[in-house]
Amino acid sequence: QSAAGVRRSRTGARTVPRTRKARLRVAKADPWSVMKVSFLLSIALGICTIVAVTVLWMVLDAMGVFSTVGGTISEATGSDDSAGFDLESFLSLPRVVGFTAVVALIDVVLATALATLGAFIYNLSAGFVGGIEVTLAEDE
């Protein structure tokens, strides 16, 4: 075989490369496997979400967004007797990360349950229509 991947016959003439094809049908998805994979992927997504929110909060805090917006809100909601709403203490890093962790945990549970339910529904519908047919091709 030459460097270009084109086969040569015994006489040295170039021949067209052959392509092997296989038709496969996905007739069943194991719900236990789907649950394990979706759980791991949603855990990874939850960790990425928490890290992204933390980094975004730190960037916004370093830029002074919370203090600027907090000062404006404090002036708008304050009176002579009270200081107004304190945005910086309300949107503190521990509170924001805690809320994000709760949302990520709910997402893990829901994504795992929905993926497992989807596997059951796929198995039911694949029993009626035969499943998804996939054609795989290999170039020689």
N, CA and C atoms as an extended XYZ file, in Angstrom:
420
Properties=species:S:1:pos:R:3:atomname:S:1:resname:S:1:resid:I:1 pbc="F F F"
N         0.846       -1.170        0.000 N   GLN     1
C         0.000        0.000        0.000 CA  GLN     1
C         0.890        1.231        0.000 C   GLN     1
N         0.531        2.221       -0.784 N   SER     2
C         1.337        3.432       -0.883 CA  SER     2
C         1.017        4.375        0.263 C   SER     2
N         1.754        5.491        0.313 N   ALA     3
C         1.576        6.458        1.391 CA  ALA     3
C         0.216        7.135        1.314 C   ALA     3
N        -0.352        7.257        0.152 N   ALA     4
C        -1.647        7.927       -0.005 CA  ALA     4
C        -2.800        7.015        0.380 C   ALA     4
N        -2.555        5.778        0.684 N   GLY     5
C        -3.600        4.864        1.095 CA  GLY     5
C        -4.318        4.211       -0.062 C   GLY     5
N        -3.829        4.338       -1.287 N   VAL     6
C        -4.455        3.723       -2.459 CA  VAL     6
C        -3.785        2.384       -2.691 C   VAL     6
N        -4.581        1.371       -2.861 N   ARG     7
C        -4.028        0.031       -3.063 CA  ARG     7
C        -3.540       -0.123       -4.495 C   ARG     7
N        -2.528       -0.927       -4.662 N   ARG     8
C        -2.006       -1.238       -6.001 CA  ARG     8
C        -2.169       -2.733       -6.234 C   ARG     8
N        -2.529       -3.059       -7.453 N   SER     9
C        -2.652       -4.475       -7.793 CA  SER     9
C        -1.258       -5.036       -8.053 C   SER     9
N        -1.195       -6.332       -8.360 N   ARG    10
C         0.106       -6.967       -8.608 CA  ARG    10
C         0.798       -6.400       -9.831 C   ARG    10
N         0.042       -5.862      -10.738 N   THR    11
C         0.647       -5.293      -11.946 CA  THR    11
C         1.103       -3.858      -11.726 C   THR    11
N         0.796       -3.277      -10.570 N   GLY    12
C         1.224       -1.916      -10.289 CA  GLY    12
C         0.161       -0.883      -10.603 C   GLY    12
N        -0.967       -1.285      -11.161 N   ALA    13
C        -2.024       -0.324      -11.472 CA  ALA    13
C        -2.763        0.060      -10.196 C   ALA    13
N        -3.222        1.287      -10.158 N   ARG    14
C        -3.942        1.769       -8.976 CA  ARG    14
C        -5.370        1.234       -9.001 C   ARG    14
N        -5.851        0.852       -7.828 N   THR    15
C        -7.240        0.415       -7.694 CA  THR    15
C        -7.951        1.345       -6.717 C   THR    15
N        -9.240        1.351       -6.787 N   VAL    16
C       -10.049        2.184       -5.902 CA  VAL    16
C       -10.091        1.528       -4.527 C   VAL    16
N        -9.908        2.319       -3.457 N   PRO    17
C        -9.964        1.710       -2.119 CA  PRO    17
C       -11.357        1.165       -1.817 C   PRO    17
N       -11.387        0.040       -1.119 N   ARG    18
C       -12.661       -0.582       -0.774 CA  ARG    18
C       -13.176       -0.007        0.533 C   ARG    18
N       -14.475        0.052        0.643 N   THR    19
C       -15.107        0.514        1.880 CA  THR    19
C       -15.984       -0.606        2.406 C   THR    19
N       -15.712       -1.016        3.628 N   ARG    20
C       -16.549       -2.032        4.263 CA  ARG    20
C       -17.628       -1.326        5.063 C   ARG    20
N       -18.837       -1.840        4.979 N   LYS    21
C       -19.951       -1.250        5.704 CA  LYS    21
C       -20.629       -2.310        6.560 C   LYS    21
N       -21.078       -1.877        7.712 N   ALA    22
C       -21.835       -2.756        8.601 CA  ALA    22
C       -23.065       -1.996        9.079 C   ALA    22
N       -24.203       -2.633        8.968 N   ARG    23
C       -25.445       -2.014        9.441 CA  ARG    23
C       -25.792       -2.621       10.786 C   ARG    23
N       -25.873       -1.763       11.783 N   LEU    24
C       -26.177       -2.206       13.142 CA  LEU    24
C       -27.491       -1.582       13.587 C   LEU    24
N       -28.154       -2.258       14.483 N   ARG    25
C       -29.412       -1.746       15.015 CA  ARG    25
C       -29.298       -1.691       16.535 C   ARG    25
N       -29.599       -0.511       17.096 N   VAL    26
C       -29.628       -0.347       18.546 CA  VAL    26
C       -31.055       -0.689       18.977 C   VAL    26
N       -31.215       -1.909       19.448 N   ALA    27
C       -32.550       -2.398       19.773 CA  ALA    27
C       -32.898       -2.211       21.239 C   ALA    27
N       -31.892       -2.029       22.106 N   LYS    28
C       -32.161       -1.925       23.538 CA  LYS    28
C       -31.050       -1.120       24.189 C   LYS    28
N       -31.422       -0.255       25.120 N   ALA    29
C       -30.463        0.480       25.935 CA  ALA    29
C       -30.640        0.005       27.378 C   ALA    29
N       -29.566       -0.441       27.992 N   ASP    30
C       -29.642       -0.934       29.357 CA  ASP    30
C       -29.879        0.238       30.304 C   ASP    30
N       -31.010        0.286       31.000 N   PRO    31
C       -31.300        1.425       31.876 CA  PRO    31
C       -30.280        1.611       32.996 C   PRO    31
N       -29.717        0.521       33.513 N   TRP    32
C       -28.724        0.629       34.577 CA  TRP    32
C       -27.463        1.317       34.056 C   TRP    32
N       -27.020        0.971       32.860 N   SER    33
C       -25.850        1.616       32.269 CA  SER    33
C       -26.127        3.082       31.960 C   SER    33
N       -27.314        3.358       31.440 N   VAL    34
C       -27.684        4.744       31.149 CA  VAL    34
C       -27.696        5.559       32.430 C   VAL    34
N       -28.205        4.973       33.514 N   MET    35
C       -28.251        5.685       34.789 CA  MET    35
C       -26.847        5.990       35.302 C   MET    35
N       -25.942        5.021       35.225 N   LYS    36
C       -24.579        5.239       35.718 CA  LYS    36
C       -23.856        6.310       34.908 C   LYS    36
N       -23.973        6.239       33.588 N   VAL    37
C       -23.288        7.219       32.739 CA  VAL    37
C       -23.879        8.608       32.921 C   VAL    37
N       -25.201        8.707       32.948 N   SER    38
C       -25.822       10.020       33.121 CA  SER    38
C       -25.519       10.595       34.494 C   SER    38
N       -25.404        9.760       35.509 N   PHE    39
C       -25.037       10.245       36.847 CA  PHE    39
C       -23.634       10.835       36.841 C   PHE    39
N       -22.691       10.125       36.238 N   LEU    40
C       -21.317       10.634       36.194 CA  LEU    40
C       -21.209       11.913       35.372 C   LEU    40
N       -21.903       11.962       34.234 N   LEU    41
C       -21.858       13.173       33.412 CA  LEU    41
C       -22.521       14.355       34.104 C   LEU    41
N       -23.615       14.119       34.811 N   SER    42
C       -24.264       15.231       35.499 CA  SER    42
C       -23.466       15.678       36.719 C   SER    42
N       -22.740       14.775       37.366 N   ILE    43
C       -21.830       15.182       38.447 CA  ILE    43
C       -20.739       16.090       37.879 C   ILE    43
N       -20.165       15.699       36.745 N   ALA    44
C       -19.125       16.526       36.113 CA  ALA    44
C       -19.684       17.892       35.720 C   ALA    44
N       -20.895       17.914       35.179 N   LEU    45
C       -21.522       19.182       34.809 CA  LEU    45
C       -21.795       20.040       36.039 C   LEU    45
N       -22.205       19.427       37.135 N   GLY    46
C       -22.433       20.167       38.376 CA  GLY    46
C       -21.163       20.783       38.920 C   GLY    46
N       -20.061       20.045       38.875 N   ILE    47
C       -18.773       20.578       39.346 CA  ILE    47
C       -18.329       21.726       38.454 C   ILE    47
N       -18.488       21.565       37.145 N   CYS    48
C       -18.131       22.649       36.219 CA  CYS    48
C       -18.979       23.889       36.465 C   CYS    48
N       -20.246       23.703       36.771 N   THR    49
C       -21.130       24.830       37.050 CA  THR    49
C       -20.690       25.574       38.304 C   THR    49
N       -20.361       24.845       39.347 N   ILE    50
C       -19.919       25.482       40.599 CA  ILE    50
C       -18.617       26.240       40.383 C   ILE    50
N       -17.674       25.646       39.670 N   VAL    51
C       -16.402       26.321       39.397 CA  VAL    51
C       -16.624       27.566       38.537 C   VAL    51
N       -17.468       27.467       37.530 N   ALA    52
C       -17.726       28.613       36.645 CA  ALA    52
C       -18.388       29.757       37.400 C   ALA    52
N       -19.356       29.455       38.252 N   VAL    53
C       -20.021       30.502       39.028 CA  VAL    53
C       -19.044       31.156       39.996 C   VAL    53
N       -18.181       30.359       40.625 N   THR    54
C       -17.198       30.912       41.546 CA  THR    54
C       -16.230       31.844       40.827 C   THR    54
N       -15.727       31.425       39.684 N   VAL    55
C       -14.803       32.268       38.915 CA  VAL    55
C       -15.498       33.534       38.440 C   VAL    55
N       -16.733       33.403       37.961 N   LEU    56
C       -17.480       34.585       37.519 CA  LEU    56
C       -17.718       35.554       38.671 C   LEU    56
N       -18.060       35.037       39.850 N   TRP    57
C       -18.258       35.902       41.007 CA  TRP    57
C       -16.971       36.630       41.365 C   TRP    57
N       -15.865       35.926       41.340 N   MET    58
C       -14.569       36.557       41.678 CA  MET    58
C       -14.200       37.636       40.667 C   MET    58
N       -14.452       37.393       39.397 N   VAL    59
C       -14.151       38.393       38.361 CA  VAL    59
C       -15.030       39.625       38.554 C   VAL    59
N       -16.321       39.416       38.784 N   LEU    60
C       -17.222       40.547       38.990 CA  LEU    60
C       -16.864       41.324       40.254 C   LEU    60
N       -16.454       40.619       41.300 N   ASP    61
C       -16.055       41.292       42.534 CA  ASP    61
C       -14.765       42.080       42.339 C   ASP    61
N       -13.820       41.522       41.592 N   ALA    62
C       -12.555       42.230       41.340 CA  ALA    62
C       -12.777       43.463       40.478 C   ALA    62
N       -13.782       43.423       39.617 N   MET    63
C       -14.096       44.581       38.775 CA  MET    63
C       -14.878       45.639       39.544 C   MET    63
N       -15.367       45.315       40.718 N   GLY    64
C       -16.112       46.269       41.527 CA  GLY    64
C       -17.575       46.399       41.153 C   GLY    64
N       -18.108       45.403       40.483 N   VAL    65
C       -19.502       45.459       40.044 CA  VAL    65
C       -20.445       45.443       41.242 C   VAL    65
N       -20.186       44.578       42.224 N   PHE    66
C       -21.083       44.455       43.366 CA  PHE    66
C       -21.101       45.727       44.211 C   PHE    66
N       -19.946       46.334       44.395 N   SER    67
C       -19.909       47.554       45.203 CA  SER    67
C       -20.583       48.719       44.481 C   SER    67
N       -20.391       48.818       43.173 N   THR    68
C       -21.023       49.899       42.407 CA  THR    68
C       -22.535       49.740       42.364 C   THR    68
N       -22.995       48.557       41.981 N   VAL    69
C       -24.439       48.297       41.910 CA  VAL    69
C       -25.044       48.322       43.317 C   VAL    69
N       -24.321       47.805       44.290 N   GLY    70
C       -24.804       47.819       45.674 CA  GLY    70
C       -24.961       49.224       46.210 C   GLY    70
N       -24.021       50.111       45.868 N   GLY    71
C       -24.144       51.507       46.290 CA  GLY    71
C       -25.350       52.185       45.671 C   GLY    71
N       -25.586       51.917       44.408 N   THR    72
C       -26.742       52.502       43.729 CA  THR    72
C       -28.046       51.991       44.327 C   THR    72
N       -28.127       50.688       44.582 N   ILE    73
C       -29.346       50.120       45.181 CA  ILE    73
C       -29.528       50.624       46.605 C   ILE    73
N       -28.456       50.758       47.345 N   SER    74
C       -28.532       51.259       48.717 CA  SER    74
C       -29.041       52.694       48.742 C   SER    74
N       -28.588       53.511       47.802 N   GLU    75
C       -29.068       54.891       47.715 CA  GLU    75
C       -30.543       54.926       47.333 C   GLU    75
N       -30.940       54.049       46.421 N   ALA    76
C       -32.318       54.066       45.946 CA  ALA    76
C       -33.301       53.539       46.987 C   ALA    76
N       -32.880       52.579       47.794 N   THR    77
C       -33.791       51.979       48.770 CA  THR    77
C       -33.633       52.551       50.161 C   THR    77
N       -32.620       53.338       50.383 N   GLY    78
C       -32.373       53.887       51.712 CA  GLY    78
C       -33.174       55.143       51.986 C   GLY    78
N       -33.244       55.471       53.262 N   SER    79
C       -33.899       56.708       53.694 CA  SER    79
C       -33.004       57.372       54.725 C   SER    79
N       -33.503       58.395       55.358 N   ASP    80
C       -32.699       59.075       56.377 CA  ASP    80
C       -32.466       58.180       57.589 C   ASP    80
N       -33.413       57.283       57.862 N   ASP    81
C       -33.325       56.438       59.053 CA  ASP    81
C       -32.566       55.132       58.798 C   ASP    81
N       -32.689       54.554       57.587 N   SER    82
C       -32.065       53.259       57.299 CA  SER    82
C       -31.072       53.387       56.148 C   SER    82
N       -30.173       52.418       56.100 N   ALA    83
C       -29.106       52.444       55.086 CA  ALA    83
C       -29.559       51.878       53.751 C   ALA    83
N       -30.661       51.164       53.710 N   GLY    84
C       -31.123       50.566       52.466 CA  GLY    84
C       -30.669       49.123       52.336 C   GLY    84
N       -30.931       48.556       51.179 N   PHE    85
C       -30.608       47.143       50.916 CA  PHE    85
C       -29.118       46.987       50.668 C   PHE    85
N       -28.504       46.014       51.346 N   ASP    86
C       -27.068       45.760       51.206 CA  ASP    86
C       -26.864       44.591       50.246 C   ASP    86
N       -26.576       44.909       48.989 N   LEU    87
C       -26.415       43.886       47.950 CA  LEU    87
C       -25.161       43.048       48.175 C   LEU    87
N       -24.104       43.676       48.648 N   GLU    88
C       -22.834       42.947       48.808 CA  GLU    88
C       -22.932       41.842       49.844 C   GLU    88
N       -23.651       42.061       50.939 N   SER    89
C       -23.797       40.988       51.929 CA  SER    89
C       -24.794       39.934       51.450 C   SER    89
N       -25.792       40.361       50.650 N   PHE    90
C       -26.771       39.401       50.124 CA  PHE    90
C       -26.135       38.489       49.090 C   PHE    90
N       -25.282       39.022       48.227 N   LEU    91
C       -24.621       38.223       47.186 CA  LEU    91
C       -23.187       37.875       47.584 C   LEU    91
N       -22.997       37.450       48.815 N   SER    92
C       -21.659       37.047       49.246 CA  SER    92
C       -21.278       35.728       48.580 C   SER    92
N       -19.982       35.468       48.506 N   LEU    93
C       -19.504       34.256       47.832 CA  LEU    93
C       -20.049       32.975       48.455 C   LEU    93
N       -20.037       32.814       49.779 N   PRO    94
C       -20.589       31.560       50.330 CA  PRO    94
C       -22.069       31.352       49.998 C   PRO    94
N       -22.844       32.425       49.997 N   ARG    95
C       -24.269       32.291       49.687 CA  ARG    95
C       -24.473       31.909       48.224 C   ARG    95
N       -23.725       32.536       47.329 N   VAL    96
C       -23.869       32.253       45.897 CA  VAL    96
C       -23.412       30.831       45.583 C   VAL    96
N       -22.289       30.410       46.165 N   VAL    97
C       -21.795       29.049       45.918 CA  VAL    97
C       -22.738       28.018       46.537 C   VAL    97
N       -23.288       28.311       47.705 N   GLY    98
C       -24.245       27.396       48.322 CA  GLY    98
C       -25.492       27.220       47.482 C   GLY    98
N       -26.023       28.319       46.961 N   PHE    99
C       -27.195       28.247       46.096 CA  PHE    99
C       -26.874       27.476       44.820 C   PHE    99
N       -25.699       27.719       44.256 N   THR   100
C       -25.292       27.003       43.042 CA  THR   100
C       -25.136       25.514       43.310 C   THR   100
N       -24.616       25.159       44.490 N   ALA   101
C       -24.463       23.743       44.839 CA  ALA   101
C       -25.823       23.060       44.968 C   ALA   101
N       -26.798       23.761       45.541 N   VAL   102
C       -28.145       23.186       45.661 CA  VAL   102
C       -28.753       22.978       44.269 C   VAL   102
N       -28.613       23.971       43.393 N   VAL   103
C       -29.132       23.846       42.031 CA  VAL   103
C       -28.422       22.708       41.289 C   VAL   103
N       -27.097       22.584       41.471 N   ALA   104
C       -26.342       21.509       40.813 CA  ALA   104
C       -26.778       20.141       41.331 C   ALA   104
N       -27.056       20.034       42.625 N   LEU   105
C       -27.514       18.763       43.198 CA  LEU   105
C       -28.887       18.380       42.642 C   LEU   105
N       -29.783       19.350       42.546 N   ILE   106
C       -31.100       19.082       41.956 CA  ILE   106
C       -30.940       18.667       40.497 C   ILE   106
N       -30.019       19.318       39.792 N   ASP   107
C       -29.766       18.969       38.393 CA  ASP   107
C       -29.241       17.545       38.255 C   ASP   107
N       -28.372       17.127       39.161 N   VAL   108
C       -27.839       15.758       39.114 CA  VAL   108
C       -28.967       14.748       39.271 C   VAL   108
N       -29.833       14.990       40.239 N   VAL   109
C       -30.934       14.044       40.483 CA  VAL   109
C       -31.893       14.016       39.292 C   VAL   109
N       -32.279       15.197       38.807 N   LEU   110
C       -33.239       15.247       37.696 CA  LEU   110
C       -32.656       14.679       36.402 C   LEU   110
N       -31.403       15.022       36.086 N   ALA   111
C       -30.803       14.525       34.842 CA  ALA   111
C       -30.660       13.011       34.867 C   ALA   111
N       -30.264       12.466       36.016 N   THR   112
C       -30.130       11.013       36.132 CA  THR   112
C       -31.489       10.331       35.983 C   THR   112
N       -32.500       10.873       36.653 N   ALA   113
C       -33.830       10.270       36.573 CA  ALA   113
C       -34.408       10.375       35.163 C   ALA   113
N       -34.245       11.527       34.527 N   LEU   114
C       -34.792       11.690       33.179 CA  LEU   114
C       -34.078       10.816       32.153 C   LEU   114
N       -32.771       10.670       32.285 N   ALA   115
C       -32.042        9.807       31.349 CA  ALA   115
C       -32.461        8.346       31.522 C   ALA   115
N       -32.630        7.922       32.767 N   THR   116
C       -33.066        6.540       33.007 CA  THR   116
C       -34.487        6.314       32.489 C   THR   116
N       -35.352        7.273       32.722 N   LEU   117
C       -36.709        7.185       32.187 CA  LEU   117
C       -36.684        7.174       30.659 C   LEU   117
N       -35.798        7.969       30.081 N   GLY   118
C       -35.650        7.974       28.620 CA  GLY   118
C       -35.210        6.628       28.086 C   GLY   118
N       -34.350        5.924       28.827 N   ALA   119
C       -33.923        4.588       28.399 CA  ALA   119
C       -35.095        3.606       28.420 C   ALA   119
N       -35.930        3.694       29.458 N   PHE   120
C       -37.107        2.822       29.507 CA  PHE   120
C       -38.056        3.124       28.350 C   PHE   120
N       -38.278        4.406       28.090 N   ILE   121
C       -39.179        4.785       26.992 CA  ILE   121
C       -38.592        4.354       25.646 C   ILE   121
N       -37.267        4.498       25.480 N   TYR   122
C       -36.637        4.045       24.232 CA  TYR   122
C       -36.824        2.539       24.062 C   TYR   122
N       -36.639        1.771       25.114 N   ASN   123
C       -36.797        0.320       25.009 CA  ASN   123
C       -38.229       -0.057       24.631 C   ASN   123
N       -39.200        0.668       25.182 N   LEU   124
C       -40.596        0.396       24.819 CA  LEU   124
C       -40.858        0.716       23.350 C   LEU   124
N       -40.390        1.879       22.904 N   SER   125
C       -40.644        2.260       21.511 CA  SER   125
C       -39.814        1.420       20.546 C   SER   125
N       -38.617        1.018       20.936 N   ALA   126
C       -37.797        0.174       20.066 CA  ALA   126
C       -38.432       -1.198       19.889 C   ALA   126
N       -39.190       -1.642       20.879 N   GLY   127
C       -39.916       -2.908       20.736 CA  GLY   127
C       -40.975       -2.836       19.652 C   GLY   127
N       -41.536       -1.643       19.437 N   PHE   128
C       -42.559       -1.477       18.406 CA  PHE   128
C       -41.971       -1.242       17.024 C   PHE   128
N       -40.939       -0.402       16.932 N   VAL   129
C       -40.428        0.005       15.622 CA  VAL   129
C       -39.072       -0.612       15.275 C   VAL   129
N       -38.457       -1.314       16.208 N   GLY   130
C       -37.217       -2.004       15.884 CA  GLY   130
C       -35.943       -1.294       16.294 C   GLY   130
N       -36.002       -0.080       16.746 N   GLY   131
C       -34.802        0.614       17.196 CA  GLY   131
C       -34.209        1.517       16.144 C   GLY   131
N       -33.028        2.034       16.448 N   ILE   132
C       -32.309        2.934       15.545 CA  ILE   132
C       -31.296        2.116       14.758 C   ILE   132
N       -31.262        2.340       13.450 N   GLU   133
C       -30.306        1.636       12.595 CA  GLU   133
C       -29.140        2.557       12.274 C   GLU   133
N       -27.931        2.050       12.476 N   VAL   134
C       -26.700        2.812       12.256 CA  VAL   134
C       -25.862        2.080       11.227 C   VAL   134
N       -25.302        2.818       10.262 N   THR   135
C       -24.401        2.223        9.282 CA  THR   135
C       -22.992        2.699        9.588 C   THR   135
N       -22.106        1.745        9.834 N   LEU   136
C       -20.701        2.039       10.089 CA  LEU   136
C       -19.891        1.728        8.840 C   LEU   136
N       -18.954        2.609        8.500 N   ALA   137
C       -18.123        2.371        7.319 CA  ALA   137
C       -16.657        2.418        7.718 C   ALA   137
N       -15.870        1.533        7.108 N   GLU   138
C       -14.430        1.493        7.361 CA  GLU   138
C       -13.714        1.567        6.024 C   GLU   138
N       -12.826        2.517        5.902 N   ASP   139
C       -11.999        2.623        4.693 CA  ASP   139
C       -10.748        1.782        4.882 C   ASP   139
N       -10.407        1.032        3.851 N   GLU   140
C        -9.174        0.223        3.923 CA  GLU   140
C        -8.016        0.958        3.308 C   GLU   140
